Amino acid sequence: MSTAAPSSVSIDLPPDVKVAVVAARFNAHLTDELLSGCRARLAELGLDEERIEIYRVPGAFELPVMAKVLATTRRFAAVVCLGAVVRGDTPHFDYVAGEAARGCQQVACAEGIPVIFGVLTTNTEQQAKDRIGGSHGHAGVRAAEAAAEMICTIQEAREK
């Protein structure tokens, strides 16, 4: 596990920017905490509730299709995808985690907006808990920060 997460940067979000957050319902006890941390951090960064839209999907595998639908509306500067895939006794984990990651990246590249992969992919439930406010920080907070930083960086690049 890497402990070299980037530190927060100065973020000044445009006043009209909107962010969509898609959260899986599978492993809700984990994803609800990711969502809570993400929403709180977006609020700290200046996004009020009217500028954050929350959508729920069954599981991590469904995140990319919802991200695609939201991205194509052109109403959002970023889409944050949240979920938790915990390894079990079958190869299901390998299919779900990999395809969710690939799908989110494909949407981001095809649509030209940040699609943040805030999906925990852990071997145990305890590892997931360590990443939602435990010893490894809060992945929901980091997903919000990544979205905000990418929004600002893309805006800067487009204005030059």
N, C-alpha and C positions, 0 to 999 in steps of 0.2 A: 504494500500500500504506500502510495506516495504521500509524503507530508509536505510537499513543495507547492501547495496551492498558492496562486498569486495573491498578493495583498490587494485590498480595495483601492480603487483609483477615484479621483475626483470625477463626479458624474453630475452633469447639468442637463437633465432631460428636457426636450422641447415641451412647451405647455400644451400642445395638442396631441401628444403621442398617446396611443392606446396599446395595451399589451393583452394578449389572450393567454390564459393558463389552462392547460388540459391536464387533468389528473385522473389516473386510473382508479377504479373502485376496488380492484383486486388488492389484497393486503391493505385494506382501508386504514387499519390502525397505524400503518406506517405512512401511507400516502397522504392521509389527512394531516399528519404532522409536517410533512414536506410542504403541503399546500399552505398551512398556517404560517410557516416560516417564510415562504415565498411572498405571500400577501403582505405580511408585516414589513418585510424589507422593501417591497415595492412602495408601500405607503411612506416609509422613512425616506425614500428617494423622491417623494413628491407626487406619486400617482394616487389620486383619490379613488374611491370605489367606482365612480362612473367611468374611469379610464382603464379599469381592469375587468375583463370578462372571464368568468370561470365556466369551464365545460368539463363534464365527467364522462368517461368512457369505461367499458367493462374492465379492460386490462391494458398492460403495456403494449401488447401486440396491436391494439387499436389506436394507439397514440398517433402514429404517422398519418393515417387517413384523416383523422380529425385535424391534425396540423395542416395538412394539405387543403382541406376545405376552408379552414380559417385563413390561411395564407392567401388563397386565391380571392378572398373578398377584398383584399387591399385595405382593410380597415385597421390593420394592426402593424406596428413597427417591429414586433417580435412575437413569437409563440414559444411559451415555456411548456415543456412536456415533463410531467412528474409521474413517477411510478416506483414500484419496488418488486424486483424479481429475486426471490430467494431460492438458491439451489435446493433441489429435492433429491429423491432417489431415482428419478428418471431423467432422460436427456431433454425433457421439456424446457428446462432453463436455457440450454444452449440455443435452441430455436427461437425462443421468445426474446431473450436479451439481445442476441445478435441482429435479429430482424428489426426489432424496435430501434436500435441504434442506426442501422443502415437506412431504414425508412425515414427517420428524422433528418438525417444528413442529406438524403436525396431531395426531400422537400425544401430544405434550406437552399441547396444549390440550384434547384430548378426555379424556385420562386424569388430568390435573391433577398430573402429576409432571414434574420437569425431564428433558428429553431433550436432552442436550448434543450439538451438531453439531460434532464434532471432525474434520471432513472437510476435508482440504486440497484446494483447487480452484485449481490453478496452471496457468500457460501452459507451464512447462518443469519437467523433473525437478530441475534445479538450484534453482529457486524452492522446490520441495517440500523439498529437503534443507536449504535455509536456514531452514525453519520447523520442523525436527525436531532442533534443537540447534545450528543454524548462526547466521548473523548476525541472524535474526529471532526468536530464542528457541526455545521448544519447545512446539508446539501440543498435544502429549499432556499435558504438565504443565498448561498453561492449561485444557484440557478438564476435568482432574481438579479443579482449583481452582474452576472454574465450577460443577461438580456440587456440590462441598462447600458453596460459598457459597449456592447455591440451596436446598440441603437445610436449612441453618440459617435462611435468610431465610423460607422457607415455614413452618418450625416456629415461628418467632417470630410470624409473622402469625396462625397458627392458635391460638396460646396466648393471644392478646390478647382 
